[in-house]
């Protein structure tokens, strides 16, 4: 039960941080201009660690196929903080893509299709 709560908390932290950076970059902001840069980077990093550690805690053993896909999604979320500043054209699509990717990750863990 605690693992599930920590996993969700980590996911929320990652989405909030990545969304904040994406919106800032979409509005023309640069990495140097972001006054919350340290806070967002910290939230992102702690959220990634929480979500992966709690995810492995819930699995408790070998990795089924859907868990491998979730690890790839986790890597995508890891890169999500750097993409908007490197390619500002990606910032607006990321605001839509990240929640959809999170919904797909939730689908995988709820329905375990493979």
C-alpha positions in Angstrom: 0.0 0.0 0.0 2.8 2.4 0.9 4.6 1.6 -2.4 1.6 2.5 -4.4 1.3 5.9 -2.6 5.0 6.6 -3.1 4.8 5.6 -6.8 1.9 7.9 -7.4 3.5 10.8 -5.5 6.7 10.3 -7.6 4.7 10.4 -10.8 2.8 13.6 -9.7 6.1 15.3 -8.8 7.7 14.4 -12.2 4.6 15.6 -14.1 4.4 18.8 -12.2 8.1 19.6 -12.7 8.2 18.6 -16.3 4.9 20.5 -17.0 6.3 23.6 -15.3 9.4 23.6 -17.4 7.5 22.9 -20.6 5.1 25.8 -19.9 8.0 28.1 -19.1 9.8 27.2 -22.3 6.6 27.4 -24.4 6.2 31.0 -23.2 9.7 31.9 -24.4 11.5 31.4 -21.1 15.1 30.2 -21.1 16.8 27.9 -18.6 18.7 30.8 -17.0 15.5 32.8 -16.6 13.6 30.2 -14.6 13.7 31.2 -11.0 12.3 27.9 -9.9 14.9 25.9 -11.8 16.4 24.3 -8.7 13.1 23.4 -7.2 11.8 21.9 -10.4 15.0 19.9 -11.0 14.8 18.6 -7.4 11.2 17.7 -7.7 11.9 15.9 -11.0 14.8 13.9 -9.6 13.2 12.9 -6.4 10.0 12.0 -8.2 11.9 9.8 -10.7 13.6 8.0 -7.8 10.4 7.6 -5.8 8.5 6.2 -8.7 11.1 3.7 -9.9 12.0 2.4 -6.4 8.3 2.1 -5.4 7.5 0.5 -8.7 10.1 -2.2 -8.2 8.9 -2.6 -4.6 5.4 -3.3 -5.9 6.7 -5.8 -8.4 8.8 -7.7 -5.8 10.4 -10.0 -8.4 11.0 -10.5 -12.1 9.9 -7.9 -14.7 6.9 -8.8 -16.9 6.7 -7.3 -20.4 4.6 -4.4 -19.4 7.1 -3.3 -16.7 9.8 -3.1 -19.3 7.6 -0.7 -21.3 7.1 1.3 -18.2 10.8 1.6 -17.7 11.2 3.0 -21.2 8.4 5.5 -20.3 10.3 6.3 -17.1 13.4 7.1 -19.2 11.3 9.4 -21.4 10.1 11.2 -18.3 13.7 11.5 -17.2 14.6 13.3 -20.5 11.4 15.5 -20.3 13.1 18.2 -18.2 15.8 18.9 -20.7 13.9 18.8 -24.0 11.8 22.0 -23.8 14.9 24.2 -23.3 17.0 22.4 -26.0 14.1 22.4 -28.6 11.6 25.1 -27.7 9.3 23.8 -30.5 8.8 20.6 -28.4 7.6 22.5 -25.3 4.0 22.9 -26.4 3.6 19.3 -27.6 5.1 18.0 -24.4 2.4 19.7 -22.4 0.0 17.3 -24.1 2.2 14.3 -24.6 3.4 13.9 -21.0 -0.1 13.4 -19.5 -0.9 11.0 -22.3 2.3 9.1 -21.7 1.4 8.9 -18.0 -2.1 7.7 -18.8 -0.5 4.9 -21.0 1.8 4.0 -18.1 -1.3 3.7 -15.8 -3.1 1.6 -18.4 -0.1 -0.8 -18.5 0.0 -1.3 -14.7 -3.8 -1.5 -14.3 -4.5 -3.9 -17.2 -1.1 -5.7 -17.6 -1.8 -6.4 -21.3 1.4 -8.5 -21.8 
